[in-house]
Amino acid sequence: MPYAHVSCAAITQRPRDRSRPAPGTAPVSGGFDARSLAVVVFLGFVAVSLLLCGLAAADQDDPEHFYAGGGAALGPAGSGLAIAGDYLSAATLLSTTGSVALAGFDGVLFALATVASLVLVLRVLAEPMRRSGVFTLGDFLADRLGDPSVRRALGITTLVVLTPLLLVQLATAGRVMAAMFGLPDGALTGCTVAGGALMVCYSAVGGMRGTGYVQILKVAVVLAAVPLLAGLVLARFGWNPFALFDAARRGSGAGGAYARPGLQFGPGLAGTLDLLGFQLTLLLGAACMPHITMRLHPMRDRRTVRRATVWAVVPVAVLCAGVVVAGLGASALLGHKVIRGADPAGGTALLLVTGALDPGAGGPRESLLFACVACAVFATTLAAVAGITLAAASSLARDFAARARARTEARSDRSAGREILRARLAVVLTGAVSVWASTYTHDRNPQVLLSLSFAAAASVLPPVLLYALFRPGFTARGVRWTVYGTLPLIAVLMVFSPAFSGTPVALFPDRDFHWFPLQAPGLVTIPAGFLLGYLGSRTGRTGRTGRASEKRATNLVQ
């Protein structure tokens, strides 16, 4: 499955180049100590991003600026690029590359699902979810249904979805930083803490607008690195994509199965169902991530939504195309044995292929290309962590309040100041706990954490949002049934799935207590979420439901 797991020792070893350089191809770097460049680029990115967050913090005197300033201040282009930056994560770059390298057509399907998911959220959810004074999913559902009791359920869902994702991203940031600077595995904890500290600064100081600036900067860095890498791969094969694919198929060791779906999860009915379930989970889960939907609320009007859609989708599509080419290049130039030897899931393929493309360097530490790609991956991970942290902390500060909150405009300046202080304290608390917990995930396969995150997002949030937006009569009781019925079901199926035991890449590879045959439970939990939401609304209709339905209809017209 496309999950990121980076090993410092693996990616600092020089891979074996299985192909000869094309005639006339010059090495990207020769005898150059790229570690100095990596340090310079890294410090430059940190300095510029901190400056942007400081500038964004200058006018954050009320919650509207802290929680939603990004969308109002950045305009359609900036908002679209910020959404694209929040949407791109380490899994998009590292793990999708590995899936393409090892599983061929399945990895291409994952890249296509990534782009389709962003199109889905911007075409279906963006316009009806824009609303002034709404900052979290709990805010939105409480306002939409006219019942503040849904806040806690949505807050629990947000934390369940974002916490595992945050832990994996933090661990990946620490590993990439250690590999970029050539540090041993013993420095992972220190690198993770450093990344967490930067994350807290971005989120607590810059708020929504500051993290938006960081996301835009990240998109620019990644758009410079990944297409460059893809271009170098194509150049090695005479700019012929068919020759590249044929070489990748030979290097994969899978023969004709590389060009057909099903290689990732194996043949048979279980493999086919796993592939369908994962595609559905990726499509719906990525579309409804709370840190993505949080950027939809401040959109001004329909024209802004339409223009932001273009600015968001085009960079993501370009980067996913570059990732596919890089994955094929990794298979063609390195072969499946080298890739699996570094990481069975292929999470290091993107960084390993830089060595094969830079034959003049003495290793990754002397490779200019490796420095550029590693810095882009680190920028991607760190910016994603900042966005996720802000969304989790916002939910913690607002959805778990002792009493339901009124709209921001109705508050006094003193209460608004307390709101911002509470939000920044929530950012610090979220960051500290996440950094502490992520240090225990360095030697663990992140598959279980990411499966839980995407399964919860795909099984709970689409039923709740789609019913609330488009189905009259949906109630707060339906929300609670969906949340409190689906999340335990996901946990049970995950514990007794091959992701926990019974396979070499499971969380407990030496034990086998699984009875659920699918690694991704989405085929079961997603329909269960929709069914529970429907049944809960049918059994919980009251007089308030009619008034709430009228309010939803009025809001939709507006």
Order of alpha helices (4+ residues) and beta strands (2+ residues): alpha-alpha-alpha-alpha-alpha-alpha-alpha-alpha-alpha-alpha-alpha-alpha-alpha-alpha-alpha-alpha-alpha-alpha-alpha-alpha-alpha-alpha
